[in-house]
């Protein structure tokens, strides 16, 4: 699928993640149509979630241009040194095509299964971000935090990009911690849903206060299919009607979920070409 998307002119391929799902992942009920996006609380625990770095590594080996977007990496579930190593290796192998969206995610049972305190998830994301910046830039590297620390550590090989993979951030709300991460580390904002004008005003102000320009931040929007019933695909033209308005707001990257609009894998190449042609017009 990634090869076909690249040949059609797509810019990136995006995968998300869960390590495990447990009780409560479907607490809000399953979507009426299985093509709908996976959201907090609507996921069948038996859903297959391939490891994103392994899957993107396979895609990297089969493509040459398309970006590899790990749109959710649940950083608190891994030691920052281990995750820094995997991300650096994939970024190097793909010659800088890796985009990573570190997140705390939402599923308490996933944290409990791995033995990580759910209540500390925010701190367990912020410290790795600071540690990665040191690890990817310096050799040897030293870092002292409340939970993690290392001294004179040689993390090699380094990523392809001097500062490490491109980092995106997003979430359901533009809370203060998310704002801080965007200003300190972000090269992209990929919200879950449509941010309000008030949110965008706050983001612009925070970026300016941090000495950064909004031009440094890739704004990521998307399409959403509307399904006539529980078994049918959505109409592509209707979904794409939202794109011009998103572009006017400054959102330059638009995500689309092919399975909302096409059932037959043999039709995927034609679908990809149709999407690119429509958006080009």
Protein Blocks (a to p, Z undefined) as FASTA:
>chain_A
ZZmmmmnopabdcddddfbdcehilmnopafblkbccdehiacfkbccddfklmmmmmmm
mpmkbccddfbccfklpcfklmmmmmmmmmmmnnopaccdddebjbfklmmmnopafklm
mmmmmmmmmmmmmmmmpccdddddfkbccehiacddddfblnbpadddddfbdcfklmmm
mmmmpcbdcdedjddfklmmmmmmmmmmnopafklpccddddddddfbfkbccdfklmmm
mmmmmmmnopabdcddfklmofblklmmmmmmmmmmmmmZZ
